[in-house]
Amino acid sequence: MTIRSLRSTAATTSRTAAAAFAAMLFGSFILYGVGFAQPQQIHDAAHDARHSFAFPCH
């Protein structure tokens, strides 16, 4: 492997890790932020979505 290909691999890995972290943050916001929202319709939609994915919520 050349130095250029090692740098490219490191950059790709870094971008992938950053994208995965951003997706986890967004997913956490959706599950918890919207799930604990006060408006009943938003809460019910998040609650139903959690049940459809077999995610325990209570």
C-alpha distance matrix in Angstrom:
0.0 3.7 6.7 8.2 6.4 6.9 10.3 11.0 10.5 12.7 15.1 15.5 16.2 18.6 20.4 20.8 22.2 24.5 25.8 26.4 28.3 30.3 31.2 32.4 34.6 36.1 36.8 38.4 40.5 41.7 42.6 44.2 45.1 46.8 48.0 50.1 51.4 55.1 55.9 56.8 55.2 51.7 52.0 53.2 50.4 47.8 49.8 50.0 46.2 45.5 47.8 46.3 42.9 44.7 43.9 46.6 48.4 51.7
3.7 0.0 3.8 5.3 5.4 6.4 8.8 10.0 10.7 12.5 14.4 15.5 16.7 18.4 20.2 21.2 22.7 24.5 25.9 27.1 28.7 30.5 31.7 33.1 34.9 36.4 37.5 39.1 40.9 42.2 43.4 44.9 45.5 47.2 48.7 50.7 51.7 55.4 56.2 57.3 55.8 52.2 52.7 54.1 51.3 48.6 50.8 51.2 47.4 46.8 49.3 47.9 44.5 46.5 45.4 48.2 49.7 53.1
6.7 3.8 0.0 3.8 5.5 5.1 6.2 8.6 9.9 10.5 12.3 14.2 15.3 16.4 18.4 19.9 21.0 22.5 24.3 25.7 26.9 28.6 30.2 31.6 33.0 34.6 36.0 37.4 39.1 40.7 41.9 43.2 43.6 45.5 47.1 48.8 49.8 53.5 54.5 55.7 54.3 50.7 51.2 52.8 50.1 47.4 49.6 50.2 46.5 45.8 48.6 47.3 44.0 45.9 44.6 47.2 48.5 51.8
8.2 5.3 3.8 0.0 3.8 5.4 5.2 6.2 8.7 9.9 10.6 12.4 14.3 15.3 16.6 18.4 20.0 21.1 22.6 24.4 25.8 27.1 28.6 30.4 31.7 33.0 34.6 36.2 37.7 39.1 40.6 42.0 42.2 43.9 45.7 47.6 48.3 52.0 52.7 54.0 52.5 48.9 49.6 51.2 48.3 45.8 48.2 48.7 44.9 44.5 47.3 45.9 42.7 44.9 43.6 46.4 47.6 51.1
6.4 5.4 5.5 3.8 0.0 3.8 5.4 4.9 6.1 8.6 9.8 10.4 12.2 14.0 15.3 16.3 18.2 19.8 21.0 22.4 24.2 25.7 26.8 28.5 30.2 31.5 32.6 34.4 36.2 37.3 38.6 40.3 40.8 42.3 43.9 46.0 46.9 50.6 51.2 52.3 50.7 47.2 47.8 49.1 46.2 43.7 46.0 46.3 42.5 42.1 44.7 43.2 39.9 42.1 41.0 43.9 45.3 48.8
6.9 6.4 5.1 5.4 3.8 0.0 3.8 5.4 5.1 6.1 8.6 9.9 10.5 12.2 14.2 15.3 16.4 18.3 19.9 21.0 22.4 24.3 25.7 26.9 28.6 30.3 31.4 32.8 34.7 36.1 37.2 38.6 39.2 41.1 42.5 44.4 45.5 49.2 50.2 51.2 49.9 46.3 46.6 48.1 45.4 42.7 44.8 45.4 41.7 40.9 43.6 42.3 39.0 40.9 39.6 42.3 43.6 47.0
10.3 8.8 6.2 5.2 5.4 3.8 0.0 3.8 5.4 5.1 6.1 8.6 9.8 10.4 12.2 14.1 15.2 16.4 18.3 19.9 21.0 22.5 24.2 25.7 27.0 28.5 30.1 31.5 33.0 34.6 36.0 37.2 37.5 39.4 41.1 42.9 43.7 47.4 48.3 49.6 48.3 44.6 45.2 46.9 44.2 41.5 43.9 44.5 40.9 40.2 43.1 42.0 38.7 40.8 39.3 41.9 43.0 46.4
11.0 10.0 8.6 6.2 4.9 5.4 3.8 0.0 3.8 5.4 5.1 6.1 8.6 9.8 10.6 12.2 14.2 15.3 16.5 18.3 20.0 21.1 22.5 24.4 25.8 27.0 28.4 30.2 31.7 32.9 34.5 36.0 36.3 37.8 39.6 41.6 42.4 46.0 46.7 47.9 46.3 42.7 43.4 45.0 42.1 39.6 42.0 42.4 38.7 38.4 41.2 39.7 36.6 38.9 37.7 40.5 41.6 45.2
10.5 10.7 9.9 8.7 6.1 5.1 5.4 3.8 0.0 3.8 5.5 5.1 6.1 8.5 9.9 10.5 12.2 14.2 15.3 16.4 18.3 20.0 21.0 22.5 24.4 25.7 26.7 28.5 30.3 31.5 32.7 34.3 34.9 36.5 38.0 40.1 41.1 44.8 45.6 46.6 45.1 41.5 42.0 43.4 40.6 37.9 40.1 40.5 36.8 36.2 38.9 37.5 34.2 36.3 35.1 37.9 39.3 42.7
12.7 12.5 10.5 9.9 8.6 6.1 5.1 5.4 3.8 0.0 3.8 5.5 5.1 6.1 8.6 9.8 10.5 12.2 14.2 15.3 16.4 18.3 19.9 21.0 22.6 24.3 25.6 26.9 28.7 30.3 31.4 32.6 33.2 35.1 36.6 38.4 39.5 43.2 44.2 45.4 44.1 40.5 40.8 42.5 39.9 37.0 39.2 40.0 36.3 35.5 38.4 37.4 34.0 35.9 34.4 37.0 38.1 41.4
15.1 14.4 12.3 10.6 9.8 8.6 6.1 5.1 5.5 3.8 0.0 3.8 5.4 5.0 6.2 8.6 9.9 10.5 12.3 14.2 15.3 16.5 18.3 20.0 21.1 22.5 24.2 25.7 27.1 28.6 30.2 31.5 31.6 33.4 35.2 37.0 37.8 41.4 42.2 43.6 42.2 38.6 39.2 40.9 38.2 35.5 38.0 38.8 35.1 34.6 37.7 36.5 33.4 35.6 34.0 36.7 37.6 41.0
15.5 15.5 14.2 12.4 10.4 9.9 8.6 6.1 5.1 5.5 3.8 0.0 3.8 5.4 5.2 6.1 8.6 9.9 10.6 12.2 14.2 15.3 16.4 18.4 20.0 21.1 22.3 24.3 25.8 26.9 28.4 30.1 30.5 31.9 33.6 35.7 36.5 40.2 40.8 41.9 40.3 36.8 37.4 38.9 36.0 33.4 35.9 36.3 32.6 32.2 35.1 33.7 30.6 32.9 31.6 34.5 35.6 39.2
16.2 16.7 15.3 14.3 12.2 10.5 9.8 8.6 6.1 5.1 5.4 3.8 0.0 3.8 5.5 5.1 6.1 8.6 9.9 10.5 12.2 14.2 15.3 16.5 18.4 20.0 20.9 22.4 24.4 25.7 26.8 28.2 29.0 30.7 32.0 34.0 35.2 39.0 39.9 40.8 39.5 35.9 36.1 37.7 35.0 32.2 34.4 35.0 31.3 30.6 33.4 32.3 29.0 31.0 29.5 32.2 33.4 36.8
18.6 18.4 16.4 15.3 14.0 12.2 10.4 9.8 8.5 6.1 5.0 5.4 3.8 0.0 3.8 5.4 5.2 6.2 8.6 9.9 10.6 12.3 14.2 15.4 16.6 18.4 19.9 21.1 22.7 24.4 25.8 26.9 27.2 29.2 30.8 32.5 33.5 37.2 38.2 39.5 38.3 34.7 35.0 36.8 34.3 31.4 33.8 34.7 31.2 30.4 33.5 32.7 29.4 31.4 29.6 32.1 32.9 36.3
20.4 20.2 18.4 16.6 15.3 14.2 12.2 10.6 9.9 8.6 6.2 5.2 5.5 3.8 0.0 3.8 5.4 5.1 6.1 8.6 9.9 10.5 12.2 14.2 15.4 16.4 18.2 19.9 21.1 22.5 24.2 25.6 25.7 27.3 29.2 31.1 31.8 35.5 36.2 37.5 36.0 32.4 33.1 34.8 32.1 29.4 32.0 32.8 29.2 28.8 31.9 30.9 27.9 30.3 28.6 31.3 32.0 35.5
20.8 21.2 19.9 18.4 16.3 15.3 14.1 12.2 10.5 9.8 8.6 6.1 5.1 5.4 3.8 0.0 3.8 5.4 5.1 6.1 8.6 9.9 10.5 12.3 14.3 15.3 16.3 18.2 20.0 21.0 22.3 24.1 24.6 26.1 27.6 29.7 30.7 34.5 35.1 36.1 34.6 31.1 31.5 32.9 30.2 27.5 29.8 30.4 26.7 26.2 29.2 28.0 24.8 27.1 25.7 28.5 29.5 33.1
22.2 22.7 21.0 20.0 18.2 16.4 15.2 14.2 12.2 10.5 9.9 8.6 6.1 5.2 5.4 3.8 0.0 3.8 5.5 5.1 6.1 8.6 9.8 10.6 12.4 14.2 15.2 16.4 18.4 20.0 21.0 22.2 23.0 24.8 26.1 28.0 29.3 33.0 34.1 35.1 34.0 30.4 30.4 32.1 29.7 26.7 28.9 29.8 26.3 25.3 28.4 27.7 24.4 26.3 24.4 27.0 27.8 31.2
24.5 24.5 22.5 21.1 19.8 18.3 16.4 15.3 14.2 12.2 10.5 9.9 8.6 6.2 5.1 5.4 3.8 0.0 3.8 5.5 5.1 6.2 8.6 9.9 10.6 12.3 14.2 15.3 16.6 18.4 20.0 21.0 21.1 23.1 24.8 26.5 27.4 31.0 32.1 33.4 32.3 28.6 29.0 31.0 28.5 25.6 28.2 29.3 25.9 25.2 28.5 27.9 24.9 27.1 24.9 27.4 27.7 31.2
25.8 25.9 24.3 22.6 21.0 19.9 18.3 16.5 15.3 14.2 12.3 10.6 9.9 8.6 6.1 5.1 5.5 3.8 0.0 3.8 5.4 5.1 6.1 8.6 9.9 10.5 12.1 14.2 15.4 16.5 18.2 19.8 20.0 21.4 23.2 25.3 26.0 29.7 30.3 31.4 30.0 26.4 27.0 28.7 26.0 23.3 26.0 26.8 23.2 22.9 26.1 25.2 22.3 24.8 23.0 25.8 26.3 29.9
26.4 27.1 25.7 24.4 22.4 21.0 19.9 18.3 16.4 15.3 14.2 12.2 10.5 9.9 8.6 6.1 5.1 5.5 3.8 0.0 3.8 5.5 5.1 6.2 8.7 9.9 10.4 12.2 14.3 15.3 16.3 18.0 18.9 20.3 21.6 23.8 25.0 28.8 29.6 30.4 29.1 25.6 25.7 27.2 24.7 21.8 24.0 24.8 21.3 20.5 23.6 22.8 19.7 21.9 20.0 22.8 23.5 27.1
28.3 28.7 26.9 25.8 24.2 22.4 21.0 20.0 18.3 16.4 15.3 14.2 12.2 10.6 9.9 8.6 6.1 5.1 5.4 3.8 0.0 3.8 5.4 5.1 6.3 8.7 9.8 10.5 12.4 14.3 15.3 16.3 16.9 19.0 20.3 22.0 23.2 27.0 28.2 29.3 28.5 24.8 24.7 26.7 24.5 21.4 23.6 25.0 21.7 20.6 24.0 23.8 20.7 22.6 20.2 22.4 22.7 26.1
30.3 30.5 28.6 27.1 25.7 24.3 22.5 21.1 20.0 18.3 16.5 15.3 14.2 12.3 10.5 9.9 8.6 6.2 5.1 5.5 3.8 0.0 3.8 5.4 5.1 6.2 8.5 9.8 10.6 12.4 14.3 15.3 15.2 17.0 18.9 20.6 21.3 25.0 25.9 27.3 26.2 22.5 22.9 25.0 22.6 19.8 22.5 23.8 20.5 20.0 23.6 23.2 20.6 22.9 20.5 22.9 22.7 26.3
31.2 31.7 30.2 28.6 26.8 25.7 24.2 22.5 21.0 19.9 18.3 16.4 15.3 14.2 12.2 10.5 9.8 8.6 6.1 5.1 5.4 3.8 0.0 3.8 5.5 5.1 6.0 8.5 9.8 10.5 12.1 14.0 14.5 15.6 17.2 19.5 20.3 24.1 24.7 25.6 24.2 20.6 21.0 22.6 20.1 17.2 19.8 20.8 17.3 16.9 20.4 19.7 17.0 19.5 17.5 20.3 20.4 24.1
32.4 33.1 31.6 30.4 28.5 26.9 25.7 24.4 22.5 21.0 20.0 18.4 16.5 15.4 14.2 12.3 10.6 9.9 8.6 6.2 5.1 5.4 3.8 0.0 3.8 5.5 5.0 6.0 8.5 9.8 10.4 11.8 13.0 14.7 15.6 17.7 19.2 22.9 24.1 24.8 23.9 20.3 20.0 21.8 19.7 16.4 18.5 19.9 16.7 15.5 18.9 18.9 16.0 17.9 15.3 17.7 17.9 21.4
34.6 34.9 33.0 31.7 30.2 28.6 27.0 25.8 24.4 22.6 21.1 20.0 18.4 16.6 15.4 14.3 12.4 10.6 9.9 8.7 6.3 5.1 5.5 3.8 0.0 3.8 5.4 5.1 6.2 8.7 10.0 10.4 10.6 12.9 14.4 15.9 17.0 20.7 22.1 23.3 22.7 19.0 18.8 21.2 19.3 16.1 18.5 20.4 17.5 16.5 20.1 20.5 18.0 19.8 17.0 18.9 18.3 21.6
36.1 36.4 34.6 33.0 31.5 30.3 28.5 27.0 25.7 24.3 22.5 21.1 20.0 18.4 16.4 15.3 14.2 12.3 10.5 9.9 8.7 6.2 5.1 5.5 3.8 0.0 3.8 5.4 5.1 6.3 8.7 10.0 9.6 10.9 13.0 14.9 15.4 19.2 19.9 21.1 20.1 16.3 16.7 18.9 16.6 13.8 16.7 18.2 15.2 14.9 18.7 18.6 16.6 19.0 16.4 18.7 18.0 21.5
36.8 37.5 36.0 34.6 32.6 31.4 30.1 28.4 26.7 25.6 24.2 22.3 20.9 19.9 18.2 16.3 15.2 14.2 12.1 10.4 9.8 8.5 6.0 5.0 5.4 3.8 0.0 3.8 5.4 5.1 6.2 8.5 9.4 10.2 11.3 13.9 15.0 18.8 19.5 20.1 19.0 15.4 15.3 17.0 14.7 11.6 14.0 15.4 12.2 11.5 15.2 15.2 12.9 15.2 12.7 15.2 14.8 18.5
38.4 39.1 37.4 36.2 34.4 32.8 31.5 30.2 28.5 26.9 25.7 24.3 22.4 21.1 19.9 18.2 16.4 15.3 14.2 12.2 10.5 9.8 8.5 6.0 5.1 5.4 3.8 0.0 3.8 5.4 5.2 5.8 7.3 9.3 9.9 11.7 13.5 17.2 18.7 19.3 19.0 15.4 14.6 16.8 15.3 11.8 13.7 15.9 13.3 11.9 15.5 16.4 14.2 15.7 12.5 14.1 13.2 16.6
40.5 40.9 39.1 37.7 36.2 34.7 33.0 31.7 30.3 28.7 27.1 25.8 24.4 22.7 21.1 20.0 18.4 16.6 15.4 14.3 12.4 10.6 9.8 8.5 6.2 5.1 5.4 3.8 0.0 3.8 5.6 5.4 4.6 6.7 8.6 10.0 10.8 14.6 15.9 17.1 16.8 13.0 12.8 15.5 14.1 10.9 13.5 15.9 13.6 12.9 16.7 17.6 16.1 17.8 14.8 16.2 14.6 17.7
41.7 42.2 40.7 39.1 37.3 36.1 34.6 32.9 31.5 30.3 28.6 26.9 25.7 24.4 22.5 21.0 20.0 18.4 16.5 15.3 14.3 12.4 10.5 9.8 8.7 6.3 5.1 5.4 3.8 0.0 3.8 5.8 5.6 5.3 7.0 9.7 10.2 13.9 14.5 15.1 14.2 10.5 10.5 12.7 10.7 7.7 10.7 12.6 10.1 10.1 13.8 14.4 13.3 15.4 12.9 14.7 13.2 16.6
42.6 43.4 41.9 40.6 38.6 37.2 36.0 34.5 32.7 31.4 30.2 28.4 26.8 25.8 24.2 22.3 21.0 20.0 18.2 16.3 15.3 14.3 12.1 10.4 10.0 8.7 6.2 5.2 5.6 3.8 0.0 3.8 6.1 6.2 5.5 8.5 10.3 13.9 14.9 14.9 14.5 11.2 9.9 11.7 10.5 6.8 8.5 10.9 8.8 7.5 11.2 12.5 11.2 12.6 9.6 11.0 9.6 13.0
44.2 44.9 43.2 42.0 40.3 38.6 37.2 36.0 34.3 32.6 31.5 30.1 28.2 26.9 25.6 24.1 22.2 21.0 19.8 18.0 16.3 15.3 14.0 11.8 10.4 10.0 8.5 5.8 5.4 5.8 3.8 0.0 3.8 5.6 4.9 6.0 8.5 12.1 14.0 14.4 14.9 11.6 9.8 12.5 12.2 8.7 9.9 13.1 11.8 10.2 13.6 15.6 14.4 15.2 11.8 12.1 9.8 12.6
45.1 45.5 43.6 42.2 40.8 39.2 37.5 36.3 34.9 33.2 31.6 30.5 29.0 27.2 25.7 24.6 23.0 21.1 20.0 18.9 16.9 15.2 14.5 13.0 10.6 9.6 9.4 7.3 4.6 5.6 6.1 3.8 0.0 3.8 5.5 5.7 6.4 10.2 12.0 13.4 13.8 10.3 9.5 12.8 12.4 9.5 11.6 14.7 13.5 12.8 16.2 17.9 17.1 18.3 15.2 15.7 13.1 15.7
46.8 47.2 45.5 43.9 42.3 41.1 39.4 37.8 36.5 35.1 33.4 31.9 30.7 29.2 27.3 26.1 24.8 23.1 21.4 20.3 19.0 17.0 15.6 14.7 12.9 10.9 10.2 9.3 6.7 5.3 6.2 5.6 3.8 0.0 3.8 5.4 5.0 8.7 9.4 10.4 10.3 6.6 6.4 9.6 8.9 6.5 9.2 11.9 11.0 11.2 14.4 15.8 15.8 17.3 14.7 15.4 12.8 15.4
48.0 48.7 47.1 45.7 43.9 42.5 41.1 39.6 38.0 36.6 35.2 33.6 32.0 30.8 29.2 27.6 26.1 24.8 23.2 21.6 20.3 18.9 17.2 15.6 14.4 13.0 11.3 9.9 8.6 7.0 5.5 4.9 5.5 3.8 0.0 3.8 5.6 8.8 9.9 9.8 10.2 7.3 5.0 7.8 8.1 5.1 6.3 9.7 9.6 8.9 11.7 13.8 13.9 14.8 12.0 12.2 9.3 11.7
50.1 50.7 48.8 47.6 46.0 44.4 42.9 41.6 40.1 38.4 37.0 35.7 34.0 32.5 31.1 29.7 28.0 26.5 25.3 23.8 22.0 20.6 19.5 17.7 15.9 14.9 13.9 11.7 10.0 9.7 8.5 6.0 5.7 5.4 3.8 0.0 3.8 6.5 9.0 9.5 11.2 8.8 6.3 9.7 11.0 8.7 9.2 12.9 13.2 12.3 14.8 17.3 17.4 17.8 14.8 14.2 10.8 12.2
51.4 51.7 49.8 48.3 46.9 45.5 43.7 42.4 41.1 39.5 37.8 36.5 35.2 33.5 31.8 30.7 29.3 27.4 26.0 25.0 23.2 21.3 20.3 19.2 17.0 15.4 15.0 13.5 10.8 10.2 10.3 8.5 6.4 5.0 5.6 3.8 0.0 3.8 5.9 7.6 9.2 6.7 5.7 9.5 10.5 9.2 10.7 13.8 14.2 14.2 16.8 18.8 19.3 20.2 17.6 17.4 14.1 15.6
55.1 55.4 53.5 52.0 50.6 49.2 47.4 46.0 44.8 43.2 41.4 40.2 39.0 37.2 35.5 34.5 33.0 31.0 29.7 28.8 27.0 25.0 24.1 22.9 20.7 19.2 18.8 17.2 14.6 13.9 13.9 12.1 10.2 8.7 8.8 6.5 3.8 0.0 3.8 6.0 8.7 7.7 6.9 10.1 12.0 11.7 12.5 15.5 16.6 16.8 18.9 21.1 22.1 22.7 20.3 19.7 16.2 16.9
55.9 56.2 54.5 52.7 51.2 50.2 48.3 46.7 45.6 44.2 42.2 40.8 39.9 38.2 36.2 35.1 34.1 32.1 30.3 29.6 28.2 25.9 24.7 24.1 22.1 19.9 19.5 18.7 15.9 14.5 14.9 14.0 12.0 9.4 9.9 9.0 5.9 3.8 0.0 3.8 5.7 5.7 6.4 8.8 10.4 11.2 12.4 14.5 15.9 16.9 18.7 20.4 21.9 23.0 21.0 20.9 17.6 18.6
56.8 57.3 55.7 54.0 52.3 51.2 49.6 47.9 46.6 45.4 43.6 41.9 40.8 39.5 37.5 36.1 35.1 33.4 31.4 30.4 29.3 27.3 25.6 24.8 23.3 21.1 20.1 19.3 17.1 15.1 14.9 14.4 13.4 10.4 9.8 9.5 7.6 6.0 3.8 0.0 3.8 5.5 5.1 6.0 8.5 10.0 10.2 12.0 14.1 15.2 16.3 18.1 20.1 20.8 19.3 19.0 15.8 16.5
55.2 55.8 54.3 52.5 50.7 49.9 48.3 46.3 45.1 44.1 42.2 40.3 39.5 38.3 36.0 34.6 34.0 32.3 30.0 29.1 28.5 26.2 24.2 23.9 22.7 20.1 19.0 19.0 16.8 14.2 14.5 14.9 13.8 10.3 10.2 11.2 9.2 8.7 5.7 3.8 0.0 3.8 5.4 5.1 6.1 8.7 9.7 10.5 12.2 14.2 15.4 16.4 18.6 20.0 18.9 19.2 16.5 17.8
51.7 52.2 50.7 48.9 47.2 46.3 44.6 42.7 41.5 40.5 38.6 36.8 35.9 34.7 32.4 31.1 30.4 28.6 26.4 25.6 24.8 22.5 20.6 20.3 19.0 16.3 15.4 15.4 13.0 10.5 11.2 11.6 10.3 6.6 7.3 8.8 6.7 7.7 5.7 5.5 3.8 0.0 3.8 5.5 5.2 6.3 8.5 10.0 10.7 12.4 14.4 15.5 17.0 18.6 17.0 17.7 15.0 16.9
52.0 52.7 51.2 49.6 47.8 46.6 45.2 43.4 42.0 40.8 39.2 37.4 36.1 35.0 33.1 31.5 30.4 29.0 27.0 25.7 24.7 22.9 21.0 20.0 18.8 16.7 15.3 14.6 12.8 10.5 9.9 9.8 9.5 6.4 5.0 6.3 5.7 6.9 6.4 5.1 5.4 3.8 0.0 3.8 5.5 5.3 6.0 8.6 9.9 10.6 12.4 14.3 15.6 16.5 14.7 14.7 11.7 13.3
53.2 54.1 52.8 51.2 49.1 48.1 46.9 45.0 43.4 42.5 40.9 38.9 37.7 36.8 34.8 32.9 32.1 31.0 28.7 27.2 26.7 25.0 22.6 21.8 21.2 18.9 17.0 16.8 15.5 12.7 11.7 12.5 12.8 9.6 7.8 9.7 9.5 10.1 8.8 6.0 5.1 5.5 3.8 0.0 3.8 5.5 4.9 6.0 8.5 9.8 10.5 12.2 14.4 15.2 14.2 14.3 11.8 13.2
50.4 51.3 50.1 48.3 46.2 45.4 44.2 42.1 40.6 39.9 38.2 36.0 35.0 34.3 32.1 30.2 29.7 28.5 26.0 24.7 24.5 22.6 20.1 19.7 19.3 16.6 14.7 15.3 14.1 10.7 10.5 12.2 12.4 8.9 8.1 11.0 10.5 12.0 10.4 8.5 6.1 5.2 5.5 3.8 0.0 3.8 5.4 5.2 6.2 8.7 10.0 10.6 12.6 14.4 13.6 14.8 12.9 15.1
47.8 48.6 47.4 45.8 43.7 42.7 41.5 39.6 37.9 37.0 35.5 33.4 32.2 31.4 29.4 27.5 26.7 25.6 23.3 21.8 21.4 19.8 17.2 16.4 16.1 13.8 11.6 11.8 10.9 7.7 6.8 8.7 9.5 6.5 5.1 8.7 9.2 11.7 11.2 10.0 8.7 6.3 5.3 5.5 3.8 0.0 3.8 5.5 5.0 6.2 8.7 9.8 10.8 12.4 10.8 12.1 10.1 12.9
49.8 50.8 49.6 48.2 46.0 44.8 43.9 42.0 40.1 39.2 38.0 35.9 34.4 33.8 32.0 29.8 28.9 28.2 26.0 24.0 23.6 22.5 19.8 18.5 18.5 16.7 14.0 13.7 13.5 10.7 8.5 9.9 11.6 9.2 6.3 9.2 10.7 12.5 12.4 10.2 9.7 8.5 6.0 4.9 5.4 3.8 0.0 3.8 5.4 5.2 6.4 8.8 10.2 10.7 9.3 9.6 7.5 9.8
50.0 51.2 50.2 48.7 46.3 45.4 44.5 42.4 40.5 40.0 38.8 36.3 35.0 34.7 32.8 30.4 29.8 29.3 26.8 24.8 25.0 23.8 20.8 19.9 20.4 18.2 15.4 15.9 15.9 12.6 10.9 13.1 14.7 11.9 9.7 12.9 13.8 15.5 14.5 12.0 10.5 10.0 8.6 6.0 5.2 5.5 3.8 0.0 3.8 5.4 5.1 6.2 8.8 9.8 9.9 10.9 10.0 12.1
46.2 47.4 46.5 44.9 42.5 41.7 40.9 38.7 36.8 36.3 35.1 32.6 31.3 31.2 29.2 26.7 26.3 25.9 23.2 21.3 21.7 20.5 17.3 16.7 17.5 15.2 12.2 13.3 13.6 10.1 8.8 11.8 13.5 11.0 9.6 13.2 14.2 16.6 15.9 14.1 12.2 10.7 9.9 8.5 6.2 5.0 5.4 3.8 0.0 3.8 5.4 5.1 6.5 8.7 8.6 10.8 10.5 13.5
45.5 46.8 45.8 44.5 42.1 40.9 40.2 38.4 36.2 35.5 34.6 32.2 30.6 30.4 28.8 26.2 25.3 25.2 22.9 20.5 20.6 20.0 16.9 15.5 16.5 14.9 11.5 11.9 12.9 10.1 7.5 10.2 12.8 11.2 8.9 12.3 14.2 16.8 16.9 15.2 14.2 12.4 10.6 9.8 8.7 6.2 5.2 5.4 3.8 0.0 3.8 5.5 5.3 6.3 5.0 7.1 7.1 10.4
47.8 49.3 48.6 47.3 44.7 43.6 43.1 41.2 38.9 38.4 37.7 35.1 33.4 33.5 31.9 29.2 28.4 28.5 26.1 23.6 24.0 23.6 20.4 18.9 20.1 18.7 15.2 15.5 16.7 13.8 11.2 13.6 16.2 14.4 11.7 14.8 16.8 18.9 18.7 16.3 15.4 14.4 12.4 10.5 10.0 8.7 6.4 5.1 5.4 3.8 0.0 3.8 5.4 4.9 5.7 7.0 7.8 10.1
46.3 47.9 47.3 45.9 43.2 42.3 42.0 39.7 37.5 37.4 36.5 33.7 32.3 32.7 30.9 28.0 27.7 27.9 25.2 22.8 23.8 23.2 19.7 18.9 20.5 18.6 15.2 16.4 17.6 14.4 12.5 15.6 17.9 15.8 13.8 17.3 18.8 21.1 20.4 18.1 16.4 15.5 14.3 12.2 10.6 9.8 8.8 6.2 5.1 5.5 3.8 0.0 3.8 5.5 7.6 10.1 11.3 13.9
42.9 44.5 44.0 42.7 39.9 39.0 38.7 36.6 34.2 34.0 33.4 30.6 29.0 29.4 27.9 24.8 24.4 24.9 22.3 19.7 20.7 20.6 17.0 16.0 18.0 16.6 12.9 14.2 16.1 13.3 11.2 14.4 17.1 15.8 13.9 17.4 19.3 22.1 21.9 20.1 18.6 17.0 15.6 14.4 12.6 10.8 10.2 8.8 6.5 5.3 5.4 3.8 0.0 3.8 5.4 8.9 10.8 13.9
44.7 46.5 45.9 44.9 42.1 40.9 40.8 38.9 36.3 35.9 35.6 32.9 31.0 31.4 30.3 27.1 26.3 27.1 24.8 21.9 22.6 22.9 19.5 17.9 19.8 19.0 15.2 15.7 17.8 15.4 12.6 15.2 18.3 17.3 14.8 17.8 20.2 22.7 23.0 20.8 20.0 18.6 16.5 15.2 14.4 12.4 10.7 9.8 8.7 6.3 4.9 5.5 3.8 0.0 3.8 6.2 9.1 11.5
43.9 45.4 44.6 43.6 41.0 39.6 39.3 37.7 35.1 34.4 34.0 31.6 29.5 29.6 28.6 25.7 24.4 24.9 23.0 20.0 20.2 20.5 17.5 15.3 17.0 16.4 12.7 12.5 14.8 12.9 9.6 11.8 15.2 14.7 12.0 14.8 17.6 20.3 21.0 19.3 18.9 17.0 14.7 14.2 13.6 10.8 9.3 9.9 8.6 5.0 5.7 7.6 5.4 3.8 0.0 3.8 6.3 9.4
46.6 48.2 47.2 46.4 43.9 42.3 41.9 40.5 37.9 37.0 36.7 34.5 32.2 32.1 31.3 28.5 27.0 27.4 25.8 22.8 22.4 22.9 20.3 17.7 18.9 18.7 15.2 14.1 16.2 14.7 11.0 12.1 15.7 15.4 12.2 14.2 17.4 19.7 20.9 19.0 19.2 17.7 14.7 14.3 14.8 12.1 9.6 10.9 10.8 7.1 7.0 10.1 8.9 6.2 3.8 0.0 3.8 6.0
48.4 49.7 48.5 47.6 45.3 43.6 43.0 41.6 39.3 38.1 37.6 35.6 33.4 32.9 32.0 29.5 27.8 27.7 26.3 23.5 22.7 22.7 20.4 17.9 18.3 18.0 14.8 13.2 14.6 13.2 9.6 9.8 13.1 12.8 9.3 10.8 14.1 16.2 17.6 15.8 16.5 15.0 11.7 11.8 12.9 10.1 7.5 10.0 10.5 7.1 7.8 11.3 10.8 9.1 6.3 3.8 0.0 3.8
51.7 53.1 51.8 51.1 48.8 47.0 46.4 45.2 42.7 41.4 41.0 39.2 36.8 36.3 35.5 33.1 31.2 31.2 29.9 27.1 26.1 26.3 24.1 21.4 21.6 21.5 18.5 16.6 17.7 16.6 13.0 12.6 15.7 15.4 11.7 12.2 15.6 16.9 18.6 16.5 17.8 16.9 13.3 13.2 15.1 12.9 9.8 12.1 13.5 10.4 10.1 13.9 13.9 11.5 9.4 6.0 3.8 0.0
